[in-house]
Amino acid sequence: MANNKFFTFLILLAALVGLTSCTDRPDRMFHDFFVSVADETGSETSRVLSTTNNMVATYYFNLVSEERTEPLTVYFDVILGDGLKDGVDLEFQTANRSITFQPGIYKRPFRINYLNHTVDPNKDNTVTIIIKETSDPNITIGYPGPSAKFSKHVITKHN
Protein backbone atom coordinates (compact mmCIF):
# COMPACT_ATOMS: atom_id res chain seq x y z
CA MET A 1 0.00 0.00 0.00
CA ALA A 2 2.82 2.40 0.89
CA ASN A 3 4.49 1.60 -2.43
CA ASN A 4 1.29 2.44 -4.32
CA LYS A 5 1.00 5.80 -2.56
CA PHE A 6 4.65 6.58 -3.25
CA PHE A 7 4.25 5.54 -6.91
CA THR A 8 1.09 7.68 -7.22
CA PHE A 9 2.94 10.60 -5.63
CA LEU A 10 5.78 10.27 -8.19
CA ILE A 11 3.31 10.20 -11.09
CA LEU A 12 1.50 13.29 -9.79
CA LEU A 13 4.81 15.07 -9.23
CA ALA A 14 5.98 14.24 -12.77
CA ALA A 15 2.67 15.45 -14.22
CA LEU A 16 2.86 18.67 -12.23
CA VAL A 17 6.41 19.35 -13.38
CA GLY A 18 5.42 18.57 -16.96
CA LEU A 19 2.41 20.86 -16.87
CA THR A 20 4.24 23.75 -15.29
CA SER A 21 7.05 23.52 -17.83
CA CYS A 22 4.65 23.81 -20.77
CA THR A 23 4.47 27.28 -22.23
CA ASP A 24 3.33 29.02 -25.36
CA ARG A 25 6.52 31.10 -25.22
CA PRO A 26 9.39 28.94 -26.52
CA ASP A 27 11.80 31.87 -26.10
CA ARG A 28 12.16 31.07 -22.41
CA MET A 29 14.89 28.55 -23.19
CA PHE A 30 17.07 31.26 -24.78
CA HIS A 31 19.10 33.86 -22.96
CA ASP A 32 19.68 35.94 -26.09
CA PHE A 33 16.77 37.39 -28.00
CA PHE A 34 16.80 37.04 -31.77
CA VAL A 35 14.95 37.33 -35.05
CA SER A 36 15.03 34.55 -37.65
CA VAL A 37 13.55 33.66 -41.04
CA ALA A 38 12.21 30.26 -42.14
CA ASP A 39 9.63 28.69 -44.43
CA GLU A 40 6.23 27.38 -43.33
CA THR A 41 7.79 24.12 -42.13
CA GLY A 42 10.51 25.86 -40.11
CA SER A 43 13.31 25.00 -42.53
CA GLU A 44 16.30 27.19 -43.42
CA THR A 45 16.09 26.19 -47.12
CA SER A 46 13.33 25.21 -49.52
CA ARG A 47 12.77 24.16 -53.12
CA VAL A 48 10.12 25.11 -55.69
CA LEU A 49 9.46 23.38 -59.01
CA SER A 50 9.82 25.62 -62.06
CA THR A 51 6.47 24.28 -63.37
CA THR A 52 4.69 25.66 -60.32
CA ASN A 53 2.22 28.30 -61.46
CA ASN A 54 0.64 30.97 -59.30
CA MET A 55 1.58 29.33 -56.03
CA VAL A 56 2.04 31.78 -53.20
CA ALA A 57 4.59 30.59 -50.65
CA THR A 58 4.83 32.21 -47.24
CA TYR A 59 8.09 32.66 -45.35
CA TYR A 60 8.10 33.86 -41.77
CA PHE A 61 10.20 36.23 -39.75
CA ASN A 62 10.11 35.07 -36.13
CA LEU A 63 10.97 37.11 -33.07
CA VAL A 64 12.12 35.36 -29.91
CA SER A 65 12.06 37.94 -27.17
CA GLU A 66 10.58 38.85 -23.87
CA GLU A 67 7.42 40.90 -24.23
CA ARG A 68 8.32 44.21 -25.85
CA THR A 69 6.74 47.59 -25.19
CA GLU A 70 8.18 49.17 -28.35
CA PRO A 71 7.83 47.99 -31.98
CA LEU A 72 10.81 46.23 -33.56
CA THR A 73 11.59 46.82 -37.23
CA VAL A 74 13.57 44.19 -39.13
CA TYR A 75 15.32 45.20 -42.34
CA PHE A 76 16.05 42.50 -44.91
CA ASP A 77 17.12 42.04 -48.50
CA VAL A 78 15.94 39.65 -51.19
CA ILE A 79 18.65 38.56 -53.59
CA LEU A 80 17.82 36.81 -56.87
CA GLY A 81 20.37 34.53 -58.51
CA ASP A 82 21.28 35.30 -62.14
CA GLY A 83 18.89 32.58 -63.37
CA LEU A 84 15.73 34.21 -61.99
CA LYS A 85 13.79 37.32 -62.96
CA ASP A 86 11.11 39.15 -61.02
CA GLY A 87 7.88 39.06 -63.06
CA VAL A 88 9.02 36.00 -65.05
CA ASP A 89 9.89 33.37 -62.44
CA LEU A 90 8.25 34.93 -59.42
CA GLU A 91 6.40 37.96 -58.11
CA PHE A 92 6.87 39.44 -54.68
CA GLN A 93 3.54 39.75 -52.88
CA THR A 94 5.22 41.76 -50.13
CA ALA A 95 6.93 44.81 -51.62
CA ASN A 96 8.57 46.25 -48.50
CA ARG A 97 12.03 45.18 -47.42
CA SER A 98 11.24 45.77 -43.77
CA ILE A 99 8.69 44.35 -41.39
CA THR A 100 7.63 45.60 -38.00
CA PHE A 101 6.78 43.51 -34.97
CA GLN A 102 4.28 45.42 -32.88
CA PRO A 103 4.29 44.62 -29.13
CA GLY A 104 2.83 41.15 -28.59
CA ILE A 105 3.51 40.02 -32.21
CA TYR A 106 6.22 37.37 -32.71
CA LYS A 107 5.64 36.15 -36.28
CA ARG A 108 5.39 38.16 -39.52
CA PRO A 109 4.86 36.82 -43.09
CA PHE A 110 6.67 37.52 -46.37
CA ARG A 111 5.06 36.11 -49.53
CA ILE A 112 6.32 35.17 -52.99
CA ASN A 113 4.12 34.03 -55.90
CA TYR A 114 5.98 31.50 -58.08
CA LEU A 115 5.29 31.48 -61.83
CA ASN A 116 5.60 28.66 -64.36
CA HIS A 117 8.93 29.29 -66.12
CA THR A 118 11.62 26.73 -66.88
CA VAL A 119 14.98 27.66 -65.37
CA ASP A 120 18.46 27.23 -66.83
CA PRO A 121 20.11 24.57 -64.61
CA ASN A 122 23.54 26.11 -65.31
CA LYS A 123 22.56 29.37 -63.61
CA ASP A 124 21.99 30.39 -60.01
CA ASN A 125 18.25 29.83 -59.53
CA THR A 126 18.04 30.86 -55.91
CA VAL A 127 16.12 33.47 -53.98
CA THR A 128 17.81 34.46 -50.74
CA ILE A 129 15.93 36.31 -48.02
CA ILE A 130 18.59 37.71 -45.69
CA ILE A 131 18.10 39.71 -42.51
CA LYS A 132 20.32 42.79 -42.56
CA GLU A 133 19.62 44.60 -39.28
CA THR A 134 17.01 45.47 -36.67
CA SER A 135 15.94 48.69 -35.00
CA ASP A 136 17.14 47.25 -31.67
CA PRO A 137 20.88 46.45 -31.55
CA ASN A 138 20.24 44.07 -28.63
CA ILE A 139 18.34 41.66 -30.90
CA THR A 140 20.60 39.03 -32.50
CA ILE A 141 20.16 38.30 -36.20
CA GLY A 142 19.67 34.56 -36.63
CA TYR A 143 19.96 31.98 -33.90
CA PRO A 144 22.47 32.91 -31.21
CA GLY A 145 25.92 31.46 -31.84
CA PRO A 146 28.70 31.83 -34.38
CA SER A 147 26.83 30.16 -37.28
CA ALA A 148 23.83 32.56 -37.04
CA LYS A 149 21.54 29.87 -38.45
CA PHE A 150 18.21 31.13 -39.78
CA SER A 151 19.60 34.62 -40.48
CA LYS A 152 18.72 33.85 -44.10
CA HIS A 153 16.44 31.56 -46.05
CA VAL A 154 17.50 30.17 -49.44
CA ILE A 155 14.85 29.01 -51.95
CA THR A 156 15.96 27.06 -55.02
CA LYS A 157 13.74 26.99 -58.11
CA HIS A 158 14.42 23.81 -60.10
CA ASN A 159 13.15 21.88 -63.12
BAKE-882908 format. One record per residue (C-alpha): residue in three letters; residue number from 0; x, y, z. Coordinates in nm, 2 decimals. Layout:
<rs>
r r ALA&k NUM&xx X&yy Y&zz Z
...
</rs>
This chain:
<rs>
r r MET&k 0&xx 0.00&yy 0.00&zz 0.00
r r ALA&k 1&xx 0.28&yy 0.24&zz 0.09
r r ASN&k 2&xx 0.45&yy 0.16&zz -0.24
r r ASN&k 3&xx 0.13&yy 0.24&zz -0.43
r r LYS&k 4&xx 0.10&yy 0.58&zz -0.26
r r PHE&k 5&xx 0.47&yy 0.66&zz -0.32
r r PHE&k 6&xx 0.43&yy 0.55&zz -0.69
r r THR&k 7&xx 0.11&yy 0.77&zz -0.72
r r PHE&k 8&xx 0.29&yy 1.06&zz -0.56
r r LEU&k 9&xx 0.58&yy 1.03&zz -0.82
r r ILE&k 10&xx 0.33&yy 1.02&zz -1.11
r r LEU&k 11&xx 0.15&yy 1.33&zz -0.98
r r LEU&k 12&xx 0.48&yy 1.51&zz -0.92
r r ALA&k 13&xx 0.60&yy 1.42&zz -1.28
r r ALA&k 14&xx 0.27&yy 1.54&zz -1.42
r r LEU&k 15&xx 0.29&yy 1.87&zz -1.22
r r VAL&k 16&xx 0.64&yy 1.94&zz -1.34
r r GLY&k 17&xx 0.54&yy 1.86&zz -1.70
r r LEU&k 18&xx 0.24&yy 2.09&zz -1.69
r r THR&k 19&xx 0.42&yy 2.37&zz -1.53
r r SER&k 20&xx 0.71&yy 2.35&zz -1.78
r r CYS&k 21&xx 0.47&yy 2.38&zz -2.08
r r THR&k 22&xx 0.45&yy 2.73&zz -2.22
r r ASP&k 23&xx 0.33&yy 2.90&zz -2.54
r r ARG&k 24&xx 0.65&yy 3.11&zz -2.52
r r PRO&k 25&xx 0.94&yy 2.89&zz -2.65
r r ASP&k 26&xx 1.18&yy 3.19&zz -2.61
r r ARG&k 27&xx 1.22&yy 3.11&zz -2.24
r r MET&k 28&xx 1.49&yy 2.85&zz -2.32
r r PHE&k 29&xx 1.71&yy 3.13&zz -2.48
r r HIS&k 30&xx 1.91&yy 3.39&zz -2.30
r r ASP&k 31&xx 1.97&yy 3.59&zz -2.61
r r PHE&k 32&xx 1.68&yy 3.74&zz -2.80
r r PHE&k 33&xx 1.68&yy 3.70&zz -3.18
r r VAL&k 34&xx 1.50&yy 3.73&zz -3.51
r r SER&k 35&xx 1.50&yy 3.45&zz -3.77
r r VAL&k 36&xx 1.35&yy 3.37&zz -4.10
r r ALA&k 37&xx 1.22&yy 3.03&zz -4.21
r r ASP&k 38&xx 0.96&yy 2.87&zz -4.44
r r GLU&k 39&xx 0.62&yy 2.74&zz -4.33
r r THR&k 40&xx 0.78&yy 2.41&zz -4.21
r r GLY&k 41&xx 1.05&yy 2.59&zz -4.01
r r SER&k 42&xx 1.33&yy 2.50&zz -4.25
r r GLU&k 43&xx 1.63&yy 2.72&zz -4.34
r r THR&k 44&xx 1.61&yy 2.62&zz -4.71
r r SER&k 45&xx 1.33&yy 2.52&zz -4.95
r r ARG&k 46&xx 1.28&yy 2.42&zz -5.31
r r VAL&k 47&xx 1.01&yy 2.51&zz -5.57
r r LEU&k 48&xx 0.95&yy 2.34&zz -5.90
r r SER&k 49&xx 0.98&yy 2.56&zz -6.21
r r THR&k 50&xx 0.65&yy 2.43&zz -6.34
r r THR&k 51&xx 0.47&yy 2.57&zz -6.03
r r ASN&k 52&xx 0.22&yy 2.83&zz -6.15
r r ASN&k 53&xx 0.06&yy 3.10&zz -5.93
r r MET&k 54&xx 0.16&yy 2.93&zz -5.60
r r VAL&k 55&xx 0.20&yy 3.18&zz -5.32
r r ALA&k 56&xx 0.46&yy 3.06&zz -5.06
r r THR&k 57&xx 0.48&yy 3.22&zz -4.72
r r TYR&k 58&xx 0.81&yy 3.27&zz -4.54
r r TYR&k 59&xx 0.81&yy 3.39&zz -4.18
r r PHE&k 60&xx 1.02&yy 3.62&zz -3.98
r r ASN&k 61&xx 1.01&yy 3.51&zz -3.61
r r LEU&k 62&xx 1.10&yy 3.71&zz -3.31
r r VAL&k 63&xx 1.21&yy 3.54&zz -2.99
r r SER&k 64&xx 1.21&yy 3.79&zz -2.72
r r GLU&k 65&xx 1.06&yy 3.88&zz -2.39
r r GLU&k 66&xx 0.74&yy 4.09&zz -2.42
r r ARG&k 67&xx 0.83&yy 4.42&zz -2.59
r r THR&k 68&xx 0.67&yy 4.76&zz -2.52
r r GLU&k 69&xx 0.82&yy 4.92&zz -2.84
r r PRO&k 70&xx 0.78&yy 4.80&zz -3.20
r r LEU&k 71&xx 1.08&yy 4.62&zz -3.36
r r THR&k 72&xx 1.16&yy 4.68&zz -3.72
r r VAL&k 73&xx 1.36&yy 4.42&zz -3.91
r r TYR&k 74&xx 1.53&yy 4.52&zz -4.23
r r PHE&k 75&xx 1.61&yy 4.25&zz -4.49
r r ASP&k 76&xx 1.71&yy 4.20&zz -4.85
r r VAL&k 77&xx 1.59&yy 3.96&zz -5.12
r r ILE&k 78&xx 1.86&yy 3.86&zz -5.36
r r LEU&k 79&xx 1.78&yy 3.68&zz -5.69
r r GLY&k 80&xx 2.04&yy 3.45&zz -5.85
r r ASP&k 81&xx 2.13&yy 3.53&zz -6.21
r r GLY&k 82&xx 1.89&yy 3.26&zz -6.34
r r LEU&k 83&xx 1.57&yy 3.42&zz -6.20
r r LYS&k 84&xx 1.38&yy 3.73&zz -6.30
r r ASP&k 85&xx 1.11&yy 3.91&zz -6.10
r r GLY&k 86&xx 0.79&yy 3.91&zz -6.31
r r VAL&k 87&xx 0.90&yy 3.60&zz -6.51
r r ASP&k 88&xx 0.99&yy 3.34&zz -6.24
r r LEU&k 89&xx 0.82&yy 3.49&zz -5.94
r r GLU&k 90&xx 0.64&yy 3.80&zz -5.81
r r PHE&k 91&xx 0.69&yy 3.94&zz -5.47
r r GLN&k 92&xx 0.35&yy 3.98&zz -5.29
r r THR&k 93&xx 0.52&yy 4.18&zz -5.01
r r ALA&k 94&xx 0.69&yy 4.48&zz -5.16
r r ASN&k 95&xx 0.86&yy 4.62&zz -4.85
r r ARG&k 96&xx 1.20&yy 4.52&zz -4.74
r r SER&k 97&xx 1.12&yy 4.58&zz -4.38
r r ILE&k 98&xx 0.87&yy 4.44&zz -4.14
r r THR&k 99&xx 0.76&yy 4.56&zz -3.80
r r PHE&k 100&xx 0.68&yy 4.35&zz -3.50
r r GLN&k 101&xx 0.43&yy 4.54&zz -3.29
r r PRO&k 102&xx 0.43&yy 4.46&zz -2.91
r r GLY&k 103&xx 0.28&yy 4.11&zz -2.86
r r ILE&k 104&xx 0.35&yy 4.00&zz -3.22
r r TYR&k 105&xx 0.62&yy 3.74&zz -3.27
r r LYS&k 106&xx 0.56&yy 3.62&zz -3.63
r r ARG&k 107&xx 0.54&yy 3.82&zz -3.95
r r PRO&k 108&xx 0.49&yy 3.68&zz -4.31
r r PHE&k 109&xx 0.67&yy 3.75&zz -4.64
r r ARG&k 110&xx 0.51&yy 3.61&zz -4.95
r r ILE&k 111&xx 0.63&yy 3.52&zz -5.30
r r ASN&k 112&xx 0.41&yy 3.40&zz -5.59
r r TYR&k 113&xx 0.60&yy 3.15&zz -5.81
r r LEU&k 114&xx 0.53&yy 3.15&zz -6.18
r r ASN&k 115&xx 0.56&yy 2.87&zz -6.44
r r HIS&k 116&xx 0.89&yy 2.93&zz -6.61
r r THR&k 117&xx 1.16&yy 2.67&zz -6.69
r r VAL&k 118&xx 1.50&yy 2.77&zz -6.54
r r ASP&k 119&xx 1.85&yy 2.72&zz -6.68
r r PRO&k 120&xx 2.01&yy 2.46&zz -6.46
r r ASN&k 121&xx 2.35&yy 2.61&zz -6.53
r r LYS&k 122&xx 2.26&yy 2.94&zz -6.36
r r ASP&k 123&xx 2.20&yy 3.04&zz -6.00
r r ASN&k 124&xx 1.83&yy 2.98&zz -5.95
r r THR&k 125&xx 1.80&yy 3.09&zz -5.59
r r VAL&k 126&xx 1.61&yy 3.35&zz -5.40
r r THR&k 127&xx 1.78&yy 3.45&zz -5.07
r r ILE&k 128&xx 1.59&yy 3.63&zz -4.80
r r ILE&k 129&xx 1.86&yy 3.77&zz -4.57
r r ILE&k 130&xx 1.81&yy 3.97&zz -4.25
r r LYS&k 131&xx 2.03&yy 4.28&zz -4.26
r r GLU&k 132&xx 1.96&yy 4.46&zz -3.93
r r THR&k 133&xx 1.70&yy 4.55&zz -3.67
r r SER&k 134&xx 1.59&yy 4.87&zz -3.50
r r ASP&k 135&xx 1.71&yy 4.72&zz -3.17
r r PRO&k 136&xx 2.09&yy 4.64&zz -3.16
r r ASN&k 137&xx 2.02&yy 4.41&zz -2.86
r r ILE&k 138&xx 1.83&yy 4.17&zz -3.09
r r THR&k 139&xx 2.06&yy 3.90&zz -3.25
r r ILE&k 140&xx 2.02&yy 3.83&zz -3.62
r r GLY&k 141&xx 1.97&yy 3.46&zz -3.66
r r TYR&k 142&xx 2.00&yy 3.20&zz -3.39
r r PRO&k 143&xx 2.25&yy 3.29&zz -3.12
r r GLY&k 144&xx 2.59&yy 3.15&zz -3.18
r r PRO&k 145&xx 2.87&yy 3.18&zz -3.44
r r SER&k 146&xx 2.68&yy 3.02&zz -3.73
r r ALA&k 147&xx 2.38&yy 3.26&zz -3.70
r r LYS&k 148&xx 2.15&yy 2.99&zz -3.84
r r PHE&k 149&xx 1.82&yy 3.11&zz -3.98
r r SER&k 150&xx 1.96&yy 3.46&zz -4.05
r r LYS&k 151&xx 1.87&yy 3.39&zz -4.41
r r HIS&k 152&xx 1.64&yy 3.16&zz -4.61
r r VAL&k 153&xx 1.75&yy 3.02&zz -4.94
r r ILE&k 154&xx 1.49&yy 2.90&zz -5.20
r r THR&k 155&xx 1.60&yy 2.71&zz -5.50
r r LYS&k 156&xx 1.37&yy 2.70&zz -5.81
r r HIS&k 157&xx 1.44&yy 2.38&zz -6.01
r r ASN&k 158&xx 1.31&yy 2.19&zz -6.31
</rs>
